[in-house]
């Protein structure tokens, strides 16, 4: 087994490179990459429950809580308990959080440019990765992650 021939290592390396590329632009607007992803869900979908955010990001619900807590401390989001079911927590953007969307778009544009990929190449790669995730989820019966991929595929089909 040769490390450089492993698909998992290529994916791991690419993921790290993408996150490192985002880092300076996100740092300029006071965000970490996981915080950016949570805000991206809220910018796109509007107010969501913690469970919905976790599902979209393919994270366990407990994995979203510390990220949202830090965003709330920075006054970028607000949390509120559902009136009918106090176990459900809704997360929404503050004005400051909504105002960061343009900076997030600019960070994404810079990262996209840094890849030097044509839009068609980027779309094809994204589609291949979504298809890989779908296959792996089906093989391991990860239905929550599969739901997330289906949402991503639907969003990608519209862009």
C-alpha positions, -999 to +999 in steps of 0.1 A: +000+000+000+015+033-012+003+064+006+002+086-025-020+060-043-047+061-017-079+079-025-085+087+011-051+104+014-058+125-018-091+136-004-076+143+030-048+164+014-072+183-008-095+191+021-066+204+042-054+225+012-089+240+007-093+249+044-058+264+045-066+285+015-098+298+032-080+305+065-065+340+058-097+354+043-119+340+070-095+352+097-098+387+082-136+386+090-132+368+123-143+333+114-130+298+115-138+274+087-164+255+107-181+288+117-181+298+080-199+266+072-226+272+098-231+307+085-232+294+050-262+272+059-279+301+075-272+326+047-286+300+022-315+285+042-324+311+068-332+302+104-327+265+111-327+242+141-295+229+155-304+194+142-310+208+107-277+226+107-259+194+119-276+174+092-266+198+064-230+197+076-229+160+081-220+165+118-234+150+150-258+175+167-233+179+196-206+189+171-226+220+161-232+233+196-198+247+204-195+263+169-229+280+174-220+290+209-189+309+196-209+325+168-235+336+194-207+350+217-195+370+186-231+383+182-234+367+147-263+344+155-290+341+181-305+309+195-340+304+208-359+275+221-389+263+203-421+273+221-438+239+215-408+217+221-381+232+244-356+205+233-355+221+198-332+251+195-335+274+165-306+294+152-309+326+132-286+353+119-282+387+136-278+417+115-240+414+119-241+378+109-262+386+078-239+415+069-209+391+068-225+372+038-208+394+012-174+389+028-181+351+028-189+353-009-157+371-015-137+345+004-153+317-016-145+336-048-109+340-039-106+303-030-123+294-063-098+316-082-069+300-063-078+266-076-073+279-112-101+254-122-126+263-148-162+264-136-170+232-155-140+214-139-150+225-104-186+214-110-175+180-123-152+175-093-180+185-069-204+161-087-179+133-085-173+139-048-210+140-041-214+107-060-186+091-041-202+102-008-235+088-019-219+054-028-200+053+005-231+062+025-251+035+007-223+010+014-221+019+051-258+028+056-251+063+067-286+077+059-281+111+076-250+118+056-268+105+025-296+131+031-270+158+033-255+147+000-289+148-017-294+183-005-260+193-019-267+176-052-300+195-055-282+228-047-254+220-072-279+212-099-293+248-095-260+266-097 
